[in-house]
Amino acid sequence: MKFRRSRASKRGRIEIIPMIDVMFFLLATFMLASLAMQRLDAVKVDLPSGQAQRMSEDQPLTLAIDRSNTVFLNRQPVRLDEVEARVRRLLKPDRNVIIAADDAAAQGAVVQAMLAARRAGAEHFLIAIHRE
């Protein structure tokens, strides 16, 4: 004579559909959070490629030249004849000046901006590149 168990033994199941919903929610949340962290007020330039060491966290003075040869000093547009006076006012001792020139910018405009910064007292220049 066989005895039947009063309670049938069932194995537990893991429902995968709610887990997929949670994963998509987390993905969307992290994507929106990463977009919010980007600086959208920056000057758009196409940087040349290369390899370089990481910079320190202090904020150096940034001199950007876009493809239309417009000069920006810390994201503020300036005329080429104003660069020297504004760099002299903003430059702190022992600080670097970052040159972020568009790949299509005229070399003469970049050199003139660097020379104006040098006359204002800048001694060390860093060239911004796009990491490969």
N, C-alpha and C positions, 0 to 999 in steps of 0.2 A: 504494500500500500504506500502510495506516494502522498507526501504532504505538500500542499501548495502553500507558499509563503503568503502571509496575509497582505504583504506590501510588496509590490513588484519593485525590483531594484532598477532605477533608471540612472543613466549617466547624465551629468550636468552638461549643458551646452553653452558655449560662448557665442552670443549673437554678434556678428561682425558688422552689420549695417549701422548700429549706433556708434560703434567705434570709428567707422569711416566718416560719419558725420562730424564727430568730434575732431578728427584729424584735419578735415577740410576747414573747419572753423578756426582751428589753431593756425593753419597755413595762411588763411586770409588775414587773421589778426597780425601775424608777424610780418606779412607783406605790407600791410598798411602802416605798421609801426616803423618799418625800415624806410618807407617813403617819407614819413614825417620827419625822420632824422636827417634827410638830405638838405643841403643848402640850395635853395632855388633862386636866391638872389645873386649868385655868383656870376662872373663874366664867363661866357661860353667861348672857350678857345680850344682848338685841336692841338694838343701837345705832341711834340715829337717823342718817339719811343726810345727807351734806353734802360739801363740798370743803375740804381743808386742806393745809398743807405737811407734808412728812415731818418726823418728829421726829429728834432726835439719838440716838446709840446708848447714851448713859448711861441707867441704870435709875432713873427717877423713882419717887416714891411713888405707888401706885395705890389710889384709894378707889373701890370698886365698890358699887353698890346694885342688887340684883336686883328682879324683879317682885313679890316678896313683901316688899319693903322691908327686907331683911336687908342690913346694912352689912358689907363685907369690906375689910380693910386688907392689901394685898399678898397677896390670896387667902386670908387668915385671917379667919374671922367674928369680929366684935366687936360689943359693944352700943354704942348711940349715946352713952351716958354715958362709955364708955371711949375714944372716938375721940380726944378732945383729949390725954389723957395718952400714948396710944400714938403719935400723930403727933408730939408734942413729942420723944419718945424716938428716933423713926426719921428725922425730917426733918433733912437736912443743909442747910447754908447755900446759898443761891442755887439751890435745887432746886425743880422744879415738882411740883405734885400733879396727877395725872391723875384726873379724875372720869369713871368709866365707869358711867353710870346706864342701866338698862334703859328702853326706850321706854315701858313700862307702869308704871314705878315712880312712886310718888306724889311730886309736886314738893316737898311739905313735907319728906319724908324726905331728899331730895337737898339741899335748902337747909340743913336742920339739920346734916347731915354736913359740908357746906362751912363753915358757921359754926363748928363745933367745930374743924375744921382751921385756920381763920383765927385762932381764939383760941390755938391751939398755935404759931402763928408762920408758917404758910404764907401767902405773899404772892401767888404766881402759880399760877393754876389753868388746866389744859388740859382741854377737854371732848373725850372720845373719841367718834368718829363712825365710821360704816361708809361707806367710799368708794363713790361711785356708779360 
